[in-house]
């Protein structure tokens, strides 16, 4: 378990929104990621999804499938997935 396992959900949401913005080179602003829309609808493409997957793995030590047909598609889906894996 990582040091982030005790992070509050709102802090996790904020950090992941920042990672999404970074992974998309700013194409998805933090505010849009926090709004709860589909990440694909906001413009998360396959390359950005791979960047985000790597960033989450580096920061939280968990691997998740983002951008796949069955993977999490909103910020809250990603948060829930990470919280479940860190539990």
C-alpha positions as CSV (number, residue, x, y, z in Angstrom):
1,X,0.0,0.0,0.0
2,X,1.3,3.5,-0.8
3,X,1.5,6.6,1.2
4,X,-1.5,7.9,-0.8
5,X,-3.8,5.2,0.6
6,X,-5.1,7.5,3.3
7,X,-5.7,10.4,0.9
8,X,-9.2,11.9,1.1
9,X,-11.4,11.4,-1.9
10,X,-11.7,15.1,-2.7
11,X,-7.9,15.5,-2.7
12,X,-7.6,12.4,-4.9
13,X,-10.2,13.9,-7.3
14,X,-8.2,17.2,-7.5
15,X,-4.9,15.4,-8.1
16,X,-6.3,13.2,-10.8
17,X,-7.9,16.1,-12.5
18,X,-4.4,17.7,-12.6
19,X,-2.9,14.5,-14.0
20,X,-5.7,14.4,-16.7
21,X,-4.8,17.9,-17.7
22,X,-1.1,17.1,-17.8
23,X,-1.7,13.9,-19.8
24,X,-3.7,15.8,-22.4
25,X,-1.2,18.7,-22.5
26,X,-3.9,21.0,-21.2
27,X,-6.6,20.0,-23.8
28,X,-8.8,19.0,-20.8
29,X,-8.5,21.7,-18.2
30,X,-8.7,20.7,-14.5
31,X,-12.1,22.4,-14.2
32,X,-13.6,20.3,-17.0
33,X,-12.2,17.1,-15.6
34,X,-13.7,18.0,-12.3
35,X,-17.1,18.6,-13.9
36,X,-17.8,14.9,-14.2
37,X,-18.2,14.5,-17.9
38,X,-16.9,11.5,-19.9
39,X,-13.2,11.8,-20.4
40,X,-13.6,10.5,-23.9
41,X,-16.2,13.1,-24.7
42,X,-13.8,15.8,-23.3
43,X,-11.1,14.6,-25.7
44,X,-9.1,12.0,-23.9
45,X,-7.5,10.0,-26.8
46,X,-5.5,6.8,-26.7
47,X,-2.1,8.5,-26.3
48,X,-3.4,10.7,-23.5
49,X,-4.9,7.7,-21.8
50,X,-1.6,5.9,-21.9
51,X,0.1,9.0,-20.3
52,X,-2.6,9.1,-17.6
53,X,-2.3,5.4,-16.9
54,X,1.5,5.8,-16.5
55,X,1.1,8.8,-14.3
56,X,-1.4,7.0,-12.0
57,X,0.9,4.0,-11.8
58,X,3.9,6.1,-10.9
59,X,2.0,8.2,-8.3
60,X,-0.3,5.6,-6.7
61,X,1.2,2.3,-7.7
62,X,-1.9,0.9,-9.3
63,X,-2.6,0.0,-12.9
64,X,-6.0,0.8,-14.3
65,X,-7.4,0.6,-17.8
66,X,-8.5,4.0,-18.9
67,X,-10.0,4.6,-22.3
68,X,-11.0,1.0,-22.9
69,X,-14.6,0.0,-23.6
70,X,-15.0,-1.4,-20.0
71,X,-12.7,0.9,-18.2
72,X,-13.5,4.0,-16.1
73,X,-14.7,6.9,-18.2
74,X,-15.3,9.8,-15.8
75,X,-13.0,11.3,-13.1
76,X,-15.2,9.8,-10.4
77,X,-15.0,6.3,-12.0
78,X,-11.2,6.7,-12.0
79,X,-11.3,7.8,-8.3
80,X,-13.5,4.8,-7.3
81,X,-11.2,2.4,-9.2
82,X,-8.1,3.7,-7.4
83,X,-9.7,3.8,-4.0
84,X,-10.9,0.2,-4.5
85,X,-7.4,-0.9,-5.5
86,X,-5.7,0.9,-2.6
87,X,-8.1,-0.5,0.0
